[in-house]
Amino acid sequence: VPGVLAPGGFQFRGRFFDAYRFTGQQGDWINVSLVGSEDARLKLQPAFVLLDSANNVVAEGKQNPATINVSLKTKLPATGTYTVVVTSLRSGDIGRYSLALQRVYDKRNQAQNSISRRPKRSR
């Protein structure tokens, strides 16, 4: 899913945020990958937080400040709705990003989970 962190979106403590929801099953392994932008005007060093349905932090994805890519493989602790919150490593950063969510193949359960195409924006 391509996205842009920019003024006009949800902002907290100087950082812009986009949120994406998906459903998952207890025990599912997922890969979350986030790639930022190296555009001179829109340089973005991305980060993300994975939240469960009660907004508890399940996992965080942060990268080395010298790179624009961050990825994480994690096991979902419960069946339910999860939210990937995309933000920047530094306050005030804006820019383009690409988010991918992939369920790691499991022979016991072949159902596919995917993130929604539109960000959930809180205002």
N, C-alpha and C positions, 0 to 999 in steps of 0.2 A: 504494500500500500504506500504510495507516495504521499508526502505531506510537507507542510511548511509551518515552522514556528515563527510567528511574526506578530507585530502589534495588531490589536483587534481580537486576538484570541485570549483565552484564559491566562491570567498572569498572577503569580504569587511570589512575593519576596524577590522581585526583579527577574524571575524566570518565567518563560512561556511554557505552556503545557498543552498537549493533545491527549485524549484518552480513547482507547479502543477496547471493546468488550468481545469476549468469546466464551463459549461453554466448553467445559472439560470434565473428564471422568477421573475419579480417584485412581491414582496409580499411573495415569498417562504421563509419559515423558514428552516434553515439548522443547523445541529450539526456538528461541527468540533472537532475531538478528536485526540490528539497527545500523544503518550507514548514514553518516552525515554528509555535509557538503564542503567542498574545498574551494568553491567560488569565492573570489576575493571580496566581493561585497556581502556575501551571505555565508560566511564560514561558520560552520556549526559542528561542535564537538558534542555528540548526543549522549544521553544517558536515559535509562528507563527504570521504572519500578513496576513489579508485578504484584497486583493486589487481589485478595480473594473477595468473595461476595460481601464480607463484613468490613472491607477496606483495611484488612491486616496485610502487612508486607509479607509476601511469600518469598520474593527474591529481588535483587537489584542488579542492574547491568551498568557498569561504569567502565570506561576504558582508560588507557594511558593517555594523558593529555596530548601526546605527540601523534595520536592516530584519530581517525574519524569513524572507525568501526567498533562495534561492541556486540557481543553475542553471549548467550547463556543457555545452557541445557539444564532443565530442572524437572523434578517429578511433582505432579499436582497432588496436594495432600487430601483433597476432597472433591466430590462431584459438585459442580455448580458453575456460576458465572464468575469469570475473572476479568480483570481490567489491566491492560498494559498502558502505563502513563509515560508518554514520551516527553522529555525535557532536554535541557542543555546542561553541560558540565559547568559552564560559567554563566553568571547572572548577566542578563541583557543580550545574550547571543540570539541571533535570528538566522534562519536558513532552511534549506531543503533537507529532507531526510527520506529514507526508504525503510519501511518496517516490514519484516517477514516473520510469520509464525508458522511453525511446522510441527505437526504431531509426529513423534518418532514411531515408526511402524511397530505394531504389536500384534502378533498372530491371534491373540485371544479376542481382540476388539478391532475391527477394521473400519469403524466409523471415522469419518474425517471431521475435524474441527477447524474452523477458520475464523479469522477476525472480521469484524464488520468493515465495510468499505468506507463508511463515513465516521469521522471522529465525533465522539460525544463531547460537546463543549459545555462547560458550566459557566454561567455568567452571573 
